[in-house]
Amino acid sequence: MPNLTRCCLGALLPCFWIYAEVGRDIHARARPNNPYQAWIDTYAGEEFHIAVRAMIAATDEAAELASPSARERMHAAFRRAAQLEWMFWDSAYRLEDWPV
């Protein structure tokens, strides 16, 4: 597997994983007739969680086969993507305006 593909897996995994966790958390606390119910049901649903577990397994397998330097690039991509996901959710929570 090319190193670029490995880094892409590392960068994409936080989006899958975080949306799954956020979806489940929101689902547990959502009020009835939520206007975002379809979104909540998608990301809290078992079908999406099956896809997330497959993405985690594929990323783990790619990391296992990677060289130490490629694995570090995967970790760096994962960290940056997780930071950006956090910034997205945090800005929504705080009702921030777009900075640009």
Phi, psi and chi 1 to 4 in degrees:
 res  aa     phi    psi   chi1   chi2   chi3   chi4
   1 MET       -  129.5  176.2  179.7  -63.4      -
   2 PRO   -63.3  149.9  -18.5   28.2      -      -
   3 ASN   -59.5  -34.7  -76.0  -23.4      -      -
   4 LEU   -61.9  -41.4  179.4   59.0      -      -
   5 THR   -63.3  -41.5  -58.1      -      -      -
   6 ARG   -60.6  -45.9  -74.3 -172.8  178.0   97.7
   7 CYS   -63.4  -37.9  -77.0      -      -      -
   8 CYS   -63.0  -40.8  -72.7      -      -      -
   9 LEU   -60.9  -44.2  -75.1  171.2      -      -
  10 GLY   -61.7  -37.3      -      -      -      -
  11 ALA   -76.8  -31.1      -      -      -      -
  12 LEU   -83.4  -29.1  -69.6  171.8      -      -
  13 LEU   -56.4  -43.4 -178.8   55.6      -      -
  14 PRO   -58.3  -36.9  -27.3   37.0      -      -
  15 CYS   -61.3  -50.8 -177.7      -      -      -
  16 PHE   -57.5  -53.4  -80.9   80.9      -      -
  17 TRP   -65.8  -45.3 -154.5  -18.6      -      -
  18 ILE   -67.8  -42.2  -69.4  168.9      -      -
  19 TYR   -60.8  -37.8  -91.0   60.3      -      -
  20 ALA   -63.5  -44.8      -      -      -      -
  21 GLU   -69.2  -42.4  -65.7  -57.9  -40.7      -
  22 VAL   -64.5  -43.0  167.2      -      -      -
  23 GLY   -58.0  -44.7      -      -      -      -
  24 ARG   -66.6  -39.7  -78.6 -163.9  170.7  159.6
  25 ASP   -65.4  -46.3 -177.4   67.3      -      -
  26 ILE   -64.1  -40.9  -68.4  171.9      -      -
  27 HIS   -58.2  -39.6 -175.0  -93.7      -      -
  28 ALA   -68.8  -23.3      -      -      -      -
  29 ARG  -116.1   -0.6  -63.1 -177.9  -67.6  122.0
  30 ALA   -70.1  142.9      -      -      -      -
  31 ARG   -84.5  159.7   62.5  179.4 -177.3 -157.9
  32 PRO   -60.5  152.6  -19.7   29.4      -      -
  33 ASN    59.4   34.9  -58.1  -42.9      -      -
  34 ASN   -66.4  131.6 -169.9  -54.5      -      -
  35 PRO   -66.1  -14.9   20.1  -29.0      -      -
  36 TYR  -104.4   19.9  -59.7  102.4      -      -
  37 GLN   -57.3  -38.7 -164.7   63.1   51.8      -
  38 ALA   -62.6  -43.1      -      -      -      -
  39 TRP   -61.9  -47.4 -174.8   96.6      -      -
  40 ILE   -59.8  -47.1  -65.9  165.9      -      -
  41 ASP   -62.6  -37.5  -68.9  -15.9      -      -
  42 THR   -62.7  -52.3  -63.6      -      -      -
  43 TYR   -81.8  -16.5  -67.6  105.8      -      -
  44 ALA   -93.6  -11.7      -      -      -      -
  45 GLY   -73.9  154.2      -      -      -      -
  46 GLU   -63.8  -35.2 -173.9   55.8   27.5      -
  47 GLU   -59.7  -43.2 -171.6  173.3  -45.6      -
  48 PHE   -67.2  -39.4 -175.1   71.3      -      -
  49 HIS   -66.6  -30.6  -77.0  -97.3      -      -
  50 ILE   -63.8  -44.0  -70.9  168.5      -      -
  51 ALA   -63.7  -38.6      -      -      -      -
  52 VAL   -64.2  -45.3  171.0      -      -      -
  53 ARG   -61.9  -35.9  -72.4 -169.8  -66.3  -87.2
  54 ALA   -67.0  -39.4      -      -      -      -
  55 MET   -65.6  -41.6 -176.9   68.7  166.7      -
  56 ILE   -61.5  -46.1  -68.7  168.8      -      -
  57 ALA   -62.5  -42.7      -      -      -      -
  58 ALA   -64.3  -40.9      -      -      -      -
  59 THR   -67.1  -43.3  -54.8      -      -      -
  60 ASP   -60.7  -42.5  -75.2  -12.6      -      -
  61 GLU   -64.4  -43.6 -178.3  179.3  -19.3      -
  62 ALA   -62.5  -40.4      -      -      -      -
  63 ALA   -66.4  -38.4      -      -      -      -
  64 GLU   -62.0  -35.3 -156.5  171.8  -79.0      -
  65 LEU   -89.6   -6.7  -60.5  171.6      -      -
  66 ALA   -81.7  156.3      -      -      -      -
  67 SER   -70.5  161.9   67.7      -      -      -
  68 PRO   -56.0  -39.4  -28.0   36.3      -      -
  69 SER   -70.1  -38.2   63.1      -      -      -
  70 ALA   -67.4  -38.3      -      -      -      -
  71 ARG   -64.0  -38.7 -167.1  173.9  -55.1  115.3
  72 GLU   -65.9  -38.2 -179.1   49.1   41.0      -
  73 ARG   -65.1  -36.8  -74.1 -168.9  -61.6  -82.5
  74 MET   -62.7  -44.9  -72.0  178.4   75.3      -
  75 HIS   -61.7  -42.4  -75.9  156.5      -      -
  76 ALA   -64.0  -41.6      -      -      -      -
  77 ALA   -65.1  -40.6      -      -      -      -
  78 PHE   -62.4  -47.7 -178.7   93.3      -      -
  79 ARG   -59.3  -47.3  -83.4 -170.0  -57.4  -86.8
  80 ARG   -64.3  -44.0  173.9   55.7   72.2 -168.0
  81 ALA   -63.4  -40.4      -      -      -      -
  82 ALA   -64.4  -39.1      -      -      -      -
  83 GLN   -62.7  -43.3  -70.6  168.1  -18.8      -
  84 LEU   -66.8  -38.6  -67.1  170.6      -      -
  85 GLU   -62.1  -44.8  -71.8  -66.7  -25.2      -
  86 TRP   -59.4  -44.9  179.1   83.9      -      -
  87 MET   -60.4  -40.1  -70.4  171.1   66.2      -
  88 PHE   -60.7  -53.4  168.0   76.2      -      -
  89 TRP   -66.7  -37.9  -72.3  104.2      -      -
  90 ASP   -65.6  -40.6 -175.8   60.1      -      -
  91 SER   -66.3  -35.3   67.6      -      -      -
  92 ALA   -68.2  -41.6      -      -      -      -
  93 TYR   -60.5  -41.1  177.8   77.2      -      -
  94 ARG   -88.3    2.9  -67.4 -174.6  -69.3  124.4
  95 LEU    55.7   43.1  -58.1  173.5      -      -
  96 GLU   -70.2  150.2  -77.1 -172.8    2.2      -
  97 ASP   -83.7  162.0  -71.7  -28.1      -      -
  98 TRP   -66.7  135.1  -75.1   96.2      -      -
  99 PRO   -77.5   -7.0   26.0  -32.0      -      -
 100 VAL  -118.8      -  -67.2      -      -      -
